[in-house]
Amino acid sequence: MHYSVISGDVVSSSSLLPSEREALSLALHKLIALLEDQYGVYGRVVKGDYLECVVPTPGNGLRIALIIKSFVKSIAASVDVSGKDANRIKQHKSHGIRLAIGYGSLTQFDTQKDIIDGDAIYLSGREISGETSYNKSRVVIKNTLFFASKNEDLNESFYPLFALLDVILTKATARQCEVLYLKLMNKTEEEIAEKLAIGQSAVNQHSTSVGWNAIESAVNYFDNRISKL
């Protein structure tokens, strides 16, 4: 049996205030609970800024990754820059979280004992490590969305798709990310308008601006490709 396993590392989390890191950790725990309820995802948050999620229906992997990405970016936008490393906080606001989807088998998966082991989690963890460089003056973020499997044809076909989604999400505003998150959670525009206390026309505008149709097509394409394996 194959899974999509998502590993995520919050960008520049060490530059956040303790209260901000705590609030982010609580928000991630709540998100994981929602994903478990709606998509059967098993997730855990490590040290408040690193997460791992097992997606039992692997075709949902990209949808779940984009839910996490848009959710964290919408929160990151509210972080106060004053008195902090401006460059690191700018990276946090722009990228939110770095995510990798590993597709493969799991030799051990025990939710009661909190054990996840096997190719899928190894692949996702490897993609996350080593892609960001830090020094005293700057943070260099190369990419924030990755896919890895032992199928090289699959890796090559998904690489440009993930690169384009990375660009779209990096440029998205906080409000666009809020709308995208809720649409990926299958909320209607009417429900989103009510939740965000804005007009439905505004929801539609934000949805169009963030490229919802293209994102939805990408999510469906990923699902179809993985489901046929």
N, C-alpha and C positions, 0 to 999 in steps of 0.2 A: 504493500500500500504506500502511495506517495502523498506527500503533504507540501503545502507552501508554508515555510517558516519565515517570519519577518523578524529581523533584528533592527533595532533603532537606537540611535545615540543623539541626544539633544545637543544641538550646536552651542558651544560656548556657555554651557550651563554653569561653569565655575565662576563666571562673571556676574551671575545673578545674586541678589541678596538672599540670605537664608530664608526669609519669609516668602520670596518669590519661588525659590526652589521647592519649598514645602507645598506651596499652592499648586505648582506644576505637577508635583508627584501625586497629590490628591486628585487632580484633574485627570491624570493618566489612569489612575486606578478606577475612577468612575467610567472613563471611556472603555476600558477593558471589560468592565461589568456589562456595559451596553452591547459591546461586540459579542460577548459570550451569550447574552440573551437573544440577540437578533441573528447572529451568524454561527453560533456554536464555537466561537474562537476561545482557545485557552491562552491566557496571557499572564505575564508577570512583569513587575517593575523592579529593577535592580538598582540600589543606591539612589533611587529617586530620579535618575536621568537616563537610564538605559532600559530598554524593554525588549522582550521576546514574546512573540505570539505564534501559536500553532494554528493554522487555518485548515480544518479537516476536509473542507471542500476546496481543493487547491486552486480551482478556477477563480475563486473569490480573492485570491492573493493580492492582485493589483488594486481591486476595490478597497480592501482593508488597508493596504498601505497608503492609498490616497486619502482615506478617511482620517488616518492617524496624522498624515502630513498636513492636511488642511486644518484639522483641529488644533494641532500644536502651533501652526503659524498664526491662527486667529488669536491665540492666547499671547504669543510672543509680541504681537503688535502693541500690547498694553504696557510692556516693560518700560520703566523710566530710565532714561539714559544718564541723567545727572549724577555726577560723582563716580562714574564707572568708566571702564575701558571702552571708549566709544566705538572702536573698530570691532571689538569682539561682540558688543551688543548689536551693532549693525548687522553682523553676520547672523546673530541669533534671530533678529527680526526678519531678515531676508530669507533664511533657510529653515528656521525652526528646528527641524530634526532631519538627520540623515537616516535613510532606510534602505535595507537590502532584503530582497526576497530570495530565499534559497528553496529550490524545488528538488525534492528527492525523498528518500525513505528515512524512517526513524527506527533505529534498532531498539531504542527504549523511549517509551512515552507513557508516563504514569502521573496523572494529575494529582493523585492523592499524596504521592511522595515528592511531587514537584521535580520530576526527572524528565529531561528532554535531551536525547542523545541520538546522533546519527548524521547521515550526509546532509540533510536539509538544513539543520541548525549550524553545522560546520561551515557549509557554503555561505550562508547569510552572514555569519560572524566574520568570516574571512574577508568578505567584501567590505564590511564596515571598517575593519582595522586597516591602518596605514594609508588612508586616503586623505587625511587632513594633516597639515603641518602647522606647528605652533612655534612661535618664538616671542620674545618680549615685546616686539613692536607690531606684529601682524599675525593674522590668521588666514590661511589660504584654503579655501574650500574648492575642491576640484569638481565633485559631483555630489548629489544628495539622494539619487535614486538608482538602485542597482538590481540586477537580476543575475542569478548564478545557478547553473545546473550542470550535470555531466553530459548534457546533450548540446554539443557545440552549435548545431544548426539552430536550435531554439535560442541559445544565447545570442547568436548573431542577428536573428530576426527581431529580438526584443531590444537590442542595444539602442538603435535609433529612436524607437518608440519611447523608451524610458528617458533618453536624452531630451527629447522634445517636451515631454511632460515635466521634466525638471525645470526647463526654462519657463514654461507656463506658470508653474507653482511659485517659482522664485519671484516672478513679476506680479503675482496676484496680491491684491490689497487684503486687509484684514476682513472687510465686509464680504468681499468676493470669496474668501476662504470659508467664512461662516456659511454662506449660501451653498458653496460646493460641498462642504461637509454634510449639510442637511439633505442635499439632493442625493448624495452617495448613500445616505441612510434611508433613502426611499421616501422622503417626505415630499408632499405635494407643494406647489408654489403657494397655495392658500395657507397650508400649515406653516410654511416657512415665514410668510408675511406676518402671520399672527404671532409666532414665536419671537421674531426680531422686531416686532412693532413697526413695520414699514409697509408700504403699499405693495400690492402684487406686481404692479408695473415696475417698481424698483427691484424687486426680486428677479423679475425677468431680465431687466437690464444688467444686473450684476452677473446673472447666469450667462448671458450672452457675452459679456465682456471677458469673463474668465475662460470662455471657450468650452462651455458645457457639452455641446454636441460632439465636439472632437474628443473630449475626455470620456464621455459615455461610450463612444465608438471604440476607443482604446481599451476600456475596461471589458467591453463585450468581446473584442478581438482576443485579448489575453485569455478570457474564460473559454472561448471556443477552441483556441489552440491547445490549452492545457487539458481540456475535457476530452479531446480526441486522442490523447496519448494513452 
